[in-house]
Structures are given as structure tokens and as C-alpha cells.
């Protein structure tokens, strides 16, 4: 299932993504004319360059709610050279007041061809646009992930809506080494220095598309590959643990047929014939298992691939099972069971004729180790418990197989909950840096004091803060430049950030040449450390600063914090801010309803004052999206952990069933001396509970390292970051409950069978 889905995703998502000529670099530029793209495309290092305008707007849904809408405009919708958009239905030749909606956005909002939608830009005016097409944009972040719709219009439509006739983004595909991050950044610098700046424009931001992705890769390629790898590891664990089921099943068959084996040996059958006979028996089981597994695995692969396609927004070209997956499944379905069955078959056919015919069912294989001798000395009222304990350790090899299966299943089960706890802890740490109820983008040139004064006129706000946002590059010692880094200007006592300082200190009064960086920056620039002098370039200015503190990782990537006055000096924007951040309660984040209410109030006031640049963002909207993604991933992991637990439960059931078969005559002796049905059942139930408790103790010891490994793998796959680990004690005790239920459930059938044995049946037992 997992390999099948992985092949489909790599073929139809990553392959289709590469076929649409993905941009190596997105360069946001001050408003420019189309000729700039032609000049960039003429450079020898550039294969293609595409001009695009991206404008923010809002779309009114049928329920009366406004949702964010990204408007994209191209010189010609029918011939997009980079990050190609495919119109699936309708017409791609757009006229003024026409719009093509991205298919996932249209489906989520219930919009169709021929509908008329109402949108608004930053002003109060609204505009009616005709939906004339439904498109598929594999290069836009899906609506299911961020809740932002995407639409495509002409420049004439934007001009009709009051926006300038210009582009603001240059999408570039480099000629060679397009997957080399360093080379792509160098080409971007050359485009800036040789084309953009000489043309009188200015680069506002230059970034490689995606969330920590490499150039030319799908924005979620590393995360998807990492998650598939984790699922494959868990699938391999399930296969290995299932070998215990094979051992128990084959052992049960051999135990039932020990006397028959003795009789065959007595009339001349040699061991080679017996081994061949039982291996052929296992081979038949393998064929039956493959007959079930192949269609189920195929259906499971289809479901997993379709689930990914619906979430990441791609098309599946074919659902046929690949030949390599089929061959892999056949190989696993034949080799693993036959290899696992070889040990019990060789062991079971080694018994002498005398033991097979006359000692069967009398516990001839009872070990006499130190533990067994210690249990033999126990006397008193707990006779059933003592007997159950002795039976538990009767066959230590079988016990070891069962314990390994349940222990690994338990360790993985607890590890999944520890992974969830670790992710939640990181989200809590990330919340330190978005410690606001509402954030509002501000218009260009907004004055720091004016913004604070206007915000404080809103009754009910306890915390009001304003930040300046900019972009800069770190200039290395050899003169080379890093990718663009977020630079934040703020007051040292800002109340909407509660940084976790890993090293050094936070900003203080008079820190005009001091900066605090996050750990993401140190990871991307390994040579940097606390106390270093760094040079930051923004526009035409390059200034030196000292790193006085290091904060924990962010989800936003590398970031530099500095005093707001130092920021104004670096960016040549004194007393200008870009973002208002407010909180209703002084010491806590408010509820969703309160956040949305104050967001509406603040938007209205700042829009009336002409200070609003975009829509307000609530804290709940930010973390709600991340939580949904994490919950989805962890749900899949929990399902895999439950499957491992089922394997462990089946292994315990088989082990207890074999024990009952081996002790058939002993049970008869107990019944002959007066043991009741309840007493016989209790022995088996206590035995199952003992094995379950032992596996829980071993699983608790193993769950810590397994949890660290799993959480590190998941966090690296999802966030491309190395984070801390939090052990889940609730998961530990939940597994205690689960393994207790497994112990009882696995014991019921063997206990019922033992209780139903009569003395006559035992004496007649073969």
C-alpha cells in the first residue's frame, strides 16, 4: 500500500510539477513593465523568466463570509512560461471582468462556471467578476492547507479595479544546476545587479519557492518523502512483527500434530520429508495470504494516493499497480513466512518418537531454571497465580517471541503520542513569537506613533504593539551573500513576543548595534555564533552589528530582531512600521470569537483612517491550519500503531492457544482433582495479563529512544527542523489500558477452550 502510493505520488505529483517548468526563484520587485522579464530571460544563466502580478483581495462566499483571495495576472493566460497554470474547463482567453478560479478553491467555496463572484481589494469598493474558467495550479499552496483562494485575471481587470498596470513578481528558471541552491541564489543576485537595478527597479524579496524546499522541487516534496519513509519503516516493523504470528501459527499446527509426527517417524518417514511437508503447508498459506493482500494492498494504495491528491491538489493519471510493487509484495509474502516458519518446523520435527507418542501434553519441556525453581517454592492461597506464573515462563522461546511483538508495538504506540506531545510543545514555543490576538498589515510609510495612537482608541485592548518588517541579507566574510532574511524592528519591551532565549540575552535599551537571531539562522549559516560581529545589507546600506542573543527555532525560517530605531537606520525608514499587533487580555490569548470580533473592529477603524494594507490575521487562524495538518499526520501514525498493536494481540492469542494445547493433559489432571471451569479459565487469563504487563514494562523502557527517533523524523519531515522531545506519560498509561485489554481479549478464546475440556476428552486426546 505504502510503496504503491509513493510511486503514484512521485510520478503524478513530482513528475507533473517538473513538467510545468517550476520557478527556481521568485523575485518580488517594485512595480515594473513586461520588458523586464524579457531582459532577464536573455541572460545566459536564465532559461525562462515570467512576469506576474500578485494582488491581495477578498472573496464573498455564499454564507456571507469574506475569505482571502490571491489574484494573479499574466501578460497572456494562454502562454505562461513558468509555473504553468492549466485551465481544465471554460476558456483561458480572459476578458476584462473575467476570472479563472483554482479548482480546489472553487470546489471548497462551492463556485462553478458561469457564477458571478463579488470581491474587494484594500478599499471599500467591491467588484463583480464572471467565473469563466476552472484552472489547476500545482504551484500554489492548496486551499485545504492555508484557506486562501487563488484566481487568475488580466491586467485590464486589475486596472478596472483601480490597481496600476504593472507587474510585481519575476518568476525565474535558471539554465544549469537548477537544483543547486547556491547557484540559484547567485543567478538571482546577477539578475538584480545586471537587469533589475540598472532598469530603475528595486528588489523587495528574493526567495526559493516552497517551505524550506530546494530549487525545482515541489514545495512539499521533502515533507512527503519524509512521511512516506516513516510509513515504510512502520510497515517494515509490521512485517517483522508478523513473523511472530507465523511462528505461533506453525507451532500450533505442530503441537496439534505431535503424535502424528511420532507415528510417521515410527513407520519410516525421515525428517527431511516432514520439513518439506510443513514448508509446503506454509507455502499454501502464503498463496492464500497473497490472494487477500494483493487486492487489499492495491485498494489501500489507491486510497492513500487519492487522499494525498485531494490534499496536495494533483491528478492521478493511472491507478494500476506497478510491476515492481507487485513483485515486492510477492517476494515479501513468500520469503518472510517461509523463513520465519523454518525455525519452529526444524524444532518441532526434531522430537524423538517416544516423546512424541507418550509425553505429549505432559509438559516435558518445562524449564528448570532459577525462576522456575523459585516459583516451585511458593505455597499458599495464590495457587492459581503461581500456576499461571509458572505457565507464563514455561516456554521461554515462545514467550520471547510474544514479548518482542507486544513490546515493539507498545513502544511505537507510546512513541506516536510522544511525537504528538513534541509537536504540541513546539507549537507552544512558536506561539511565543505570535503572542497576539490580531495582527493587521499597515500601509506604506505608516508612522509608529500615529499607529499606536489610533490603535489605543479601540476600547478593550490591553496590549498594543507595532513592528517594522523588512528584508536583508547576511554578508559573509568572503563577500558572498545569504538568501534574504526577515529583519524585525521592535521595541525591546514588546509585549506581543515572549522569546525563548537559548543563548545570551534579549534586546535592551540603547541596543543600537545589537541584534538577536533565531536558531534557524545559525543552522543555515553554520559559521555564526553568539558574540559574532555580522554585516547586514538592506538595499544600498550595509551595517555591522553584534549578536547578543539566540532564540529558539521559528516556523517562519531565519530571522533577525533589532531595535526599531536601528531598523529605521538600516532600512532608511525612520519611525515607520508595517504591522500592528494587539491583544485583548494582558496575560493570555483570547478565544476565537473575541479575536474575530476585534479583528473586524480594527480593520474598520484603520480602513477608515486610510492606514490599512491588508486583512487582519488572527492567532487562531494561524495555529488552526498547523494543528489540522499535524492532526492529519498523527492520525495516520496512530492507525499504523494500532495495526502493530493488533499484530501483538494476535501473537499473544496464538501463544496462549499453543500453551493450552501443550497442557491438555495437565488441564485434565486439574479437572480430575476438582478444579472448576472458572479456576481453569483464571489460570489462562492471569497468564495473558502477566505477558501483557511484562510487555508494558519493556515497552515503557524502549518507548523513550523510539519516541525520540520517531518525533525527530516526523518533525524533520514536516517542518524541516530539529526540535526538542517531550515524553508522553498519558500515552504510557493509555498503552497500559490497551495492553490490559489485549491481554484479557487474547486470553478469552484459549480460556474458554481450556474450560470446555472434559476429563474424558483429555484422556482420549491425541
C-alpha positions in Angstrom: 0.0 0.0 0.0 2.7 2.5 1.1 5.1 1.8 -1.9 2.2 1.8 -4.3 1.0 5.2 -3.1 4.6 6.5 -3.0 5.1 5.6 -6.7 1.9 7.3 -7.7 2.7 10.5 -5.8 6.3 10.7 -7.2 5.0 10.0 -10.7 1.9 12.2 -10.8 2.8 15.0 -8.4 6.6 15.4 -8.6 6.6 14.5 -12.3 3.8 16.8 -13.2 5.4 19.6 -11.1 8.7 19.3 -13.0 6.9 19.2 -16.4 5.2 22.5 -15.8 8.6 24.3 -15.6 8.7 25.3 -11.9 10.4 28.5 -11.0 13.8 28.3 -9.4 13.4 31.7 -7.9 10.6 34.2 -7.1 11.8 37.8 -7.2 9.4 40.4 -5.8 10.2 43.7 -7.4 8.8 47.2 -7.3 6.2 47.7 -10.0 7.7 47.0 -13.4 6.9 46.7 -17.1 6.8 43.4 -19.0 10.0 44.1 -20.8 12.0 43.4 -17.6 11.1 39.7 -17.9 12.4 39.6 -21.5 15.7 41.2 -20.3 16.1 38.7 -17.6 15.3 35.8 -19.9 18.0 37.0 -22.3 20.7 36.4 -19.7 22.9 33.3 -20.4 22.2 31.7 -17.0 18.4 32.0 -17.3 16.3 29.5 -19.2 13.0 31.4 -18.8 11.5 34.4 -16.9 7.8 35.2 -16.4 6.3 38.5 -15.3 3.4 38.1 -12.9 1.4 40.4 -10.7 0.1 39.1 -7.4 -2.5 41.2 -5.6 -4.4 40.5 -2.4 -8.1 40.6 -2.3 -11.1 39.1 -0.5 -13.9 37.0 -1.9 -17.5 36.9 -0.6 -18.8 33.4 -0.1 -22.4 32.3 -0.3 -22.6 32.2 3.5 -21.6 35.9 3.7 -18.1 35.3 4.8 -15.1 37.1 3.3 -12.1 34.8 2.5 -8.6 35.7 1.3 -8.1 35.6 -2.4 -4.8 35.8 -4.3 -5.3 37.5 -7.7 -2.6 36.5 -10.3 -2.3 38.4 -13.5 -0.1 37.4 -16.5 0.7 39.1 -19.8 -1.1 36.2 -21.5 -3.0 33.5 -19.7 -2.7 31.1 -22.7 1.1 31.1 -22.8 2.5 31.0 -19.3 6.2 30.1 -19.4 6.9 29.4 -15.7 4.8 27.8 -13.0 2.3 26.9 -15.7 -1.4 27.0 -14.9 -3.7 24.7 -16.8 -7.3 25.7 -17.5 -9.3 22.5 -17.1 -12.8 23.8 -18.0 -14.0 27.1 -19.5 -11.9 29.4 -21.6 -8.3 30.6 -20.9 -8.7 33.7 -23.1 -9.8 36.2 -20.5 -11.5 39.5 -21.0 -11.9 42.4 -18.6 -14.0 41.4 -15.6 -13.4 37.7 -16.2 -11.7 35.4 -13.7 -10.4 31.8 -13.6 -10.6 30.1 -10.2 -8.2 27.5 -9.0 -10.2 24.2 -8.9 -9.6 23.4 -5.2 -10.6 26.9 -4.2 -13.7 26.7 -6.4 -14.7 23.3 -5.0 -14.2 24.3 -1.4 -16.3 27.5 -1.9 -19.0 25.9 -4.0 -18.3 28.0 -7.1 -18.9 26.9 -10.7 -18.5 28.1 -14.3 -20.9 30.9 -15.0 -21.1 32.2 -11.4 -20.7 35.8 -10.6 -18.5 36.5 -7.6 -18.0 39.6 -5.5 -14.5 40.6 -4.5 -13.0 43.6 -2.8 -9.4 45.0 -2.6 -8.0 47.1 0.2 -10.6 49.8 -0.3 -14.3 49.8 0.4 -15.3 49.1 -3.2 -16.5 45.7 -4.3 -16.4 44.3 -7.9 -18.3 41.6 -9.6 -16.3 39.2 -11.7 -17.5 36.4 -14.0 -16.2 32.9 -13.4 -15.3 31.8 -17.0 -12.8 29.0 -16.2 -11.7 26.5 -13.6 -7.9 26.0 -13.5 -5.3 23.8 -11.9 -2.3 25.4 -10.3 0.1 22.9 -9.0 2.5 25.6 -7.8 0.1 27.5 -5.5 -0.3 26.4 -1.9 -3.6 24.5 -1.8 -6.8 26.0 -0.3 -7.0 22.9 2.0 -3.8 23.9 3.7 -4.0 27.7 4.2 -7.6 28.6 3.5 -6.6 31.1 0.8 -8.3 31.0 -2.6 -6.4 31.6 -5.9 -7.8 33.4 -9.0 -6.4 34.5 -12.4 -7.3 37.7 -14.2 -5.9 40.1 -16.8 -4.0 43.3 -16.1 -7.0 45.1 -17.7 -9.2 43.7 -14.9 -6.8 44.9 -12.2 -6.7 48.3 -13.8 -10.5 48.4 -13.9 -10.4 47.6 -10.2 -8.1 50.6 -9.6 -4.7 48.9 -9.4 -1.7 50.0 -11.5 -0.9 48.4 -14.9 2.3 46.8 -13.8 3.8 43.6 -12.5 5.4 42.9 -9.2 7.0 39.4 -9.4 9.5 37.8 -11.6 9.5 34.0 -11.8 12.8 32.7 -13.0 14.1 29.3 -14.2 17.9 29.0 -14.2 19.7 27.4 -17.1 22.1 24.9 -15.4 22.4 23.4 -11.9 18.8 24.4 -11.3 18.7 22.2 -8.2 21.7 23.8 -6.6 20.5 26.4 -4.1 23.8 28.3 -4.0 23.9 28.6 -7.8 20.3 29.7 -8.0 20.9 32.5 -5.4 24.0 33.6 -7.3 21.9 33.9 -10.5 19.3 35.9 -8.6 22.0 38.3 -7.5 23.2 38.7 -11.0 19.7 39.4 -12.3 19.3 42.0 -9.6 22.7 43.7 -10.3 22.7 43.5 -14.1 19.0 43.8 -15.0 16.7 45.0 -12.2 18.7 47.7 -10.6 20.0 49.2 -13.8 16.4 49.4 -15.1 15.5 51.6 -12.1 13.6 49.0 -10.1 14.3 47.6 -6.7 14.2 44.0 -5.4 11.9 43.7 -2.4 12.3 40.0 -1.8 14.0 37.1 -3.4 13.1 33.5 -2.4 13.2 30.0 -3.5 9.6 28.7 -3.7 8.3 26.3 -1.1 8.6 25.7 2.6 12.3 25.1 3.0 12.4 23.2 -0.3 15.3 23.1 -2.7 15.0 24.8 -6.1 13.0 22.9 -8.7 11.3 20.7 -6.1 7.6 20.7 -5.2 7.0 22.8 -2.1 6.1 19.7 0.0 8.5 17.2 -1.7 10.8 16.8 1.3 7.9 16.5 3.7 6.0 14.0 1.6 9.2 11.8 1.1 10.0 12.0 4.8 6.5 11.0 5.7 6.4 8.1 3.2 9.8 6.9 4.7 8.3 6.9 8.2 5.3 4.9 7.0 7.6 2.5 5.2 9.6 2.0 8.4 6.4 1.3 10.3 5.3 -1.1 7.6 8.6 -3.0 7.8 8.1 -3.2 11.6 4.6 -4.7 11.0 6.1 -7.3 8.6 8.8 -8.2 11.1 6.3 -8.4 14.0 4.1 -10.5 11.8 6.8 -13.1 11.6 5.9 -13.8 15.3 2.4 -14.7 14.1 3.9 -17.1 11.6 6.0 -18.8 14.2 3.0 -19.1 16.6 0.7 -20.4 13.9 3.1 -23.0 12.6 4.0 -24.0 16.2 0.3 -24.5 16.9 -0.1 -26.8 13.9 3.0 -28.8 15.1 1.7 -29.1 18.6 -1.6 -30.4 17.5 0.1 -33.0 15.3 3.0 -34.1 17.5 1.6 -37.6 17.9 1.0 -37.9 14.2 4.6 -36.8 13.6 5.7 -39.6 16.0 3.7 -42.2 14.2 5.0 -41.1 10.8 8.6 -41.2 12.2 7.9 -44.7 13.5 6.8 -46.1 10.1 9.9 -44.7 8.3 9.3 -41.0 7.5 12.6 -39.1 7.7 13.0 -35.6 9.0 13.6 -34.1 5.5 10.3 -35.3 4.3 8.5 -33.9 7.4 10.2 -30.5 6.9 9.3 -30.4 3.2 5.7 -31.3 4.0 5.3 -28.5 6.5 7.1 -25.9 4.4 4.7 -26.8 1.6 1.9 -26.2 4.0 3.3 -22.8 4.8 3.7 -22.1 1.1 0.0 -22.8 0.6 -0.8 -20.3 3.4 1.5 -17.8 1.6 -0.5 -18.1 -1.6 -3.8 -17.7 0.3 -2.4 -14.6 2.1 -1.2 -13.1 -1.2 -4.6 -13.7 -2.6 -6.0 -11.4 0.1 -3.1 -9.0 0.4 -2.7 -8.0 -3.3 -6.2 -6.6 -3.8 -6.3 -5.0 -0.4 -2.8 -3.5 -0.9 -3.9 -2.2 -4.3 -7.0 -0.6 -2.9 -5.1 0.8 0.1 -2.5 2.3 -2.3 -5.3 3.9 -4.4 -7.0 5.3 -1.2 -3.7 6.7 0.2 -2.8 8.3 -3.2 -6.2 9.8 -3.7 -6.2 11.2 -0.2 -2.8 12.8 -0.9 -4.1 14.1 -4.3 -7.1 15.7 -2.7 -5.0 17.4 0.0 -2.0 18.5 -2.1 -4.1 19.1 -5.3 -2.8 16.9 -8.1 -4.3 14.5 -10.6 -3.7 10.7 -10.6 -3.0 9.5 -14.2 -3.3 5.8 -13.5 -4.2 3.5 -10.6 -2.8 0.3 -11.9 -0.4 -1.5 -9.6 3.2 -1.1 -10.8 5.1 -4.3 -11.6 7.9 -3.6 -9.1 5.3 -3.2 -6.3 3.6 -6.5 -7.3 7.0 -8.3 -7.3 8.0 -6.8 -4.0 4.7 -7.9 -2.4 5.0 -11.4 -3.8 8.6 -11.6 -2.5 7.7 -10.4 1.0 4.6 -12.7 1.0 6.7 -15.7 0.2 10.1 -15.2 1.7 9.2 -13.8 5.1 6.7 -16.5 6.1 8.8 -19.4 4.8 11.9 -18.0 6.6 10.0 -17.4 9.9 8.4 -20.9 9.7 11.7 -22.7 9.3 12.7 -22.4 12.9 9.5 -23.9 14.5 9.4 -26.6 11.8 13.0 -27.7 12.4 12.4 -27.6 16.2 9.1 -29.4 16.1 10.3 -32.2 13.8 13.4 -32.9 16.0 11.4 -34.6 18.7 12.0 -38.3 19.3 9.4 -41.0 18.6 9.0 -41.7 22.4 8.4 -38.1 23.4 6.0 -37.5 20.5 3.8 -40.5 21.2 4.0 -40.9 25.0 5.0 -37.5 26.6 2.8 -35.2 24.5 0.7 -32.8 26.7 2.6 -33.5 30.0 4.8 -30.5 30.0 8.0 -32.4 29.2 9.6 -29.2 28.0 9.2 -27.3 31.3 12.4 -25.4 32.0 14.0 -25.9 35.4 15.9 -22.5 35.6 16.3 -20.4 38.7 13.0 -18.6 38.2 11.1 -21.9 37.8 12.7 -23.3 41.0 11.8 -20.1 42.9 8.2 -20.3 41.7 8.1 -24.0 42.8 8.9 -23.0 46.4 5.9 -20.7 46.6 2.9 -22.0 48.6 -0.3 -20.5 49.9 -3.6 -19.1 48.8 -2.4 -17.8 45.5 -2.1 -21.2 43.9 -3.7 -20.1 40.7 -1.5 -17.1 40.3 1.6 -19.2 41.0 0.5 -21.8 38.4 -0.2 -19.0 35.9 3.3 -17.5 36.5 4.9 -20.9 36.0 3.0 -21.4 32.8 4.0 -18.0 31.6 7.7 -18.8 31.8 7.3 -22.5 30.8 8.4 -22.0 27.2 10.8 -19.0 27.2 11.5 -19.0 23.5 7.8 -18.6 22.7 7.4 -16.1 25.5 10.3 -14.1 24.0 8.6 -14.0 20.5 5.4 -12.8 22.1 7.1 -10.2 24.3 9.1 -8.8 21.4 6.0 -8.4 19.3 4.0 -6.7 22.1 6.9 -4.6 23.3 7.7 -3.2 19.9 4.0 -2.5 19.3 3.8 -0.7 22.7 6.9 1.3 22.2 5.7 2.5 18.8 2.2 3.3 20.3 3.7 5.4 23.0 6.2 7.0 20.6 3.3 8.3 18.4 1.8 10.0 21.5 5.2 11.4 22.4 5.6 12.7 18.9 2.3 14.5 19.2 3.4 15.9 22.6 6.6 17.1 21.0 4.8 18.8 18.1 2.4 20.5 20.5 5.3 21.6 22.6 6.9 23.2 19.6 3.7 24.9 18.6 3.5 26.3 22.1 7.1 27.5 21.8 6.3 29.0 18.4 3.3 30.8 19.9 5.8 32.8 21.9 6.6 34.7 18.7 2.9 35.3 17.7 1.7 36.3 21.1 -1.1 38.4 19.8 -4.9 38.1 19.2 -5.0 40.1 16.0 -2.3 41.4 13.6 -3.0 44.0 10.9 -0.8 44.8 7.9 -0.3 48.6 7.6 0.0 50.8 4.6 3.4 52.0 3.3 5.0 54.8 5.4 2.8 54.3 8.5 4.1 56.4 11.4 4.9 54.5 14.6 3.3 57.0 17.0 0.2 57.5 14.8 -0.4 53.8 14.6 -0.2 53.3 18.4 -2.4 56.3 19.0 -5.1 55.1 16.5 -5.0 51.5 18.0 -5.5 52.7 21.5 -8.7 54.4 20.5 -10.2 50.9 20.3 -11.8 50.2 23.7 -10.9 46.8 25.3 -7.3 46.4 24.1 -4.8 45.7 26.8 -1.7 45.3 24.6 -0.9 47.4 21.6 2.4 47.0 19.6 3.8 47.9 16.2 6.5 46.2 14.3 8.6 47.1 11.3 9.2 44.4 8.8 12.0 44.3 6.2 14.3 42.0 4.3 18.1 41.9 4.4 21.0 39.6 3.5 23.8 38.4 5.7 27.1 39.4 4.1 29.7 36.6 4.7 33.4 37.2 5.3 34.3 36.3 1.7 31.8 38.9 0.4 29.1 36.4 -0.7 25.5 37.0 0.4 23.0 34.7 2.0 19.4 34.3 0.9 17.1 37.1 2.1 16.3 37.0 5.8 13.4 38.6 7.7 14.5 41.6 9.7 12.2 42.7 12.5 12.3 46.1 14.2 10.5 46.4 17.5 10.6 47.9 21.0 12.8 46.0 23.4 9.9 45.6 25.8 7.4 44.5 23.1 4.6 42.6 24.8 3.5 40.6 21.8 6.6 38.4 21.8 7.9 36.2 24.6 11.2 34.9 23.2 12.8 31.7 24.4 16.4 32.7 24.7 18.8 29.8 24.1 22.0 31.8 24.5 22.8 35.3 25.5 20.1 37.9 26.2 17.2 39.8 24.7 17.4 43.3 23.3 17.7 46.1 25.9 17.7 49.9 26.0 20.3 51.5 23.9 21.0 48.4 21.7 21.5 50.4 18.5 24.2 48.0 17.2 23.0 44.7 18.8 20.8 42.1 17.2 19.1 38.8 18.4 18.9 36.0 15.9 16.9 32.8 15.9 18.4 29.4 15.8 17.2 28.9 12.2 19.7 31.5 11.1 22.6 29.7 12.9 21.5 26.4 11.3 21.5 28.0 7.8 24.8 29.8 8.4 26.9 27.2 10.4 29.8 29.6 11.0 27.7 32.1 13.0 27.6 32.0 16.8 26.8 34.2 19.8 29.0 37.2 20.1 30.0 37.4 16.4 30.0 40.6 14.5 27.8 40.4 11.4 27.2 42.6 8.5 23.6 43.0 7.3 22.8 44.5 3.9 19.4 46.1 3.1 19.1 47.9 -0.2 22.2 50.0 -0.6 23.2 50.0 3.0 25.4 47.6 4.8 25.9 48.0 8.6 27.7 45.9 11.3 26.0 44.5 14.4 26.8 42.1 17.2 24.8 39.0 18.0 23.8 39.4 21.7 21.2 36.6 21.9 19.9 33.5 20.1 16.2 32.5 20.3 14.6 29.1 19.6 13.6 27.9 16.2 10.6 29.5 14.3 8.3 28.1 11.8 9.0 31.2 9.7 12.7 30.5 8.9 15.8 32.6 9.7 15.0 35.9 11.4 16.9 38.9 12.9 15.5 41.1 15.6 16.8 44.6 16.3 15.7 47.8 18.0 13.1 49.7 15.9 15.3 52.8 15.7 18.2 50.7 14.5 15.9 49.1 11.9 14.9 52.6 10.7 18.5 53.5 10.3 19.3 50.3 8.3 16.3 50.4 6.1 16.3 54.3 5.8 12.7 54.2 7.1 12.8 56.1 10.4 9.7 55.7 12.6 7.9 53.6 10.0 6.1 50.4 10.9 4.4 47.7 8.9 2.4 45.5 11.3 0.1 46.3 14.2 -0.2 43.5 16.9 -2.8 43.7 19.6 -4.1 41.6 22.5 -7.3 41.9 24.4 -6.2 40.3 27.7 -2.9 41.3 29.2 -1.7 37.8 30.1 -3.4 35.4 27.7 -4.7 34.8 24.2 -8.4 35.3 23.7 -11.0 32.9 22.3 -11.7 32.6 18.6 -14.9 34.6 18.8 -13.2 37.5 20.6 -10.3 37.5 18.1 -12.6 37.7 15.1 -14.7 40.4 16.8 -11.7 42.7 17.4 -10.2 41.9 14.0 -13.4 43.3 12.4 -13.3 46.4 14.7 -9.6 47.1 14.0 -10.0 46.6 10.3 -12.9 49.1 10.1 -11.1 51.8 12.1 -7.8 51.6 10.2 -9.5 51.3 6.9 -11.5 54.5 7.7 -8.2 56.1 8.7 -6.5 55.1 5.4 -3.8 53.1 7.3 -4.9 49.5 6.4 -2.8 47.5 3.8 -4.4 44.0 4.0 -6.8 41.8 6.0 -6.4 41.2 9.7 -4.8 37.9 10.8 -6.0 36.2 14.0 -3.9 33.9 16.2 -6.5 31.2 15.8 -6.3 31.3 12.0 -2.5 30.8 12.1 -2.4 27.9 14.5 -5.7 26.3 13.4 -4.1 25.4 10.0 -0.9 24.0 11.5 -2.9 21.9 14.0 -5.1 20.5 11.3 -2.0 19.3 9.3 -0.4 17.8 12.4 -3.5 16.0 13.5 -3.8 14.5 10.0 -0.3 13.2 10.1 -0.6 11.9 13.6 -3.9 10.2 12.8 -2.1 8.1 10.1 0.6 7.3 12.6 -1.9 6.2 15.3 -3.6 3.9 12.7 -0.2 2.3 12.0 0.5 2.0 15.7 -3.0 0.3 16.3 -2.2 -2.1 13.5 1.0 -3.0 15.3 -1.0 -3.5 18.5 -3.4 -5.8 16.6 -0.4 -7.8 15.4 0.8 -8.0 19.0 -2.6 -9.1 20.3 -2.9 -11.8 17.6 0.6 -13.1 18.6 -0.5 -13.3 22.3 -3.7 -15.1 21.4 -1.7 -17.7 19.3 0.9 -18.1 22.1 -1.8 -18.7 24.7 -3.7 -21.1 22.4 -0.5 -23.2 21.9 0.1 -23.3 25.7 -3.4 -24.7 26.2 -2.8 -27.3 23.5 0.5 -28.3 25.1 -1.0 -28.6 28.5 -4.1 -30.5 27.5 -3.4 -33.5 29.8 -2.3 -31.2 32.6 -5.6 -29.4 32.4 -7.3 -32.8 32.5 -5.4 -33.6 35.7 -6.5 -30.3 37.3 -10.1 -31.1 36.3 -9.8 -34.7 37.7 -8.7 -33.3 41.2 -11.6 -30.9 41.3 -10.6 -27.7 39.6 -13.6 -25.7 38.4 -14.2 -24.2 35.0 -13.6 -20.7 36.5 -10.3 -21.8 38.1 -9.0 -23.2 34.8 -10.1 -20.1 32.9 -8.4 -17.9 35.6 -5.1 -19.6 35.0 -5.1 -18.7 31.3 -6.5 -15.1 31.9 -3.8 -14.4 34.5 -1.2 -15.8 32.2 -2.3 -13.4 29.5 -2.3 -10.4 31.9 1.2 -11.3 33.0 2.5 -11.3 29.5 0.7 -8.0 28.8 2.2 -6.4 31.9 5.7 -7.6 31.1 5.4 -6.2 27.6 4.2 -2.9 29.0 7.2 -2.6 31.3 9.6 -3.4 28.5 7.8 -1.1 26.1 8.0 1.7 28.6 11.8 1.3 28.7 12.0 1.1 24.9 9.5 3.9 24.1 11.8 6.7 25.1 14.5 6.1 22.5 11.9 5.0 19.9 9.9 8.1 20.6 12.9 10.4 20.2 13.7 8.8 16.9 10.1 8.9 15.6 9.4 12.5 16.7 12.7 13.7 15.3 11.9 12.0 11.9 8.3 13.4 11.8 9.3 16.9 12.8 12.2 16.9 10.3 9.8 15.7 7.6 7.0 18.2 8.4 9.0 21.2 9.5 12.5 20.6 8.1 13.8 21.4 11.6 15.4 19.8 14.6 13.4 20.3 17.7 13.2 19.0 21.3 11.4 15.9 22.6 8.7 15.6 25.2 7.8 12.1 26.5 4.1 11.4 26.7 3.1 9.9 30.1 -0.6 9.9 29.1 0.4 7.7 26.2 2.3 5.4 28.5 -0.7 4.9 30.8 -3.1 4.6 27.8 -1.0 1.8 26.5 -1.2 0.1 29.9 -5.0 0.1 29.5 -4.8 -1.0 25.9 -2.3 -3.8 26.6 -4.5 -4.9 29.6 -7.5 -5.2 27.2 -5.3 -7.0 24.7 -4.2 -9.4 27.5 -7.8 -10.1 28.5 -9.1 -10.3 24.9 -6.3 -12.6 23.8 -7.0 -14.9 26.8 -10.7 -15.3 26.3 -10.7 -17.9 23.4 -7.9 -20.1 24.9 -9.5 -19.9 28.4 -12.9 -20.9 27.0 -11.3 -23.8 25.2 -9.5 -24.9 28.3 -12.6 -24.6 30.4 -14.6 -26.8 28.0 -12.2 -29.7 28.1 -13.7 -32.7 30.0 -11.7 -35.4 31.7 -12.9 -37.9 29.1 -11.8 -35.7 26.2 -8.4 -35.2 27.8 -7.9 -39.0 28.4 -8.9 -39.6 24.7 -6.6 -36.7 23.5 -4.3 -37.4 20.6 
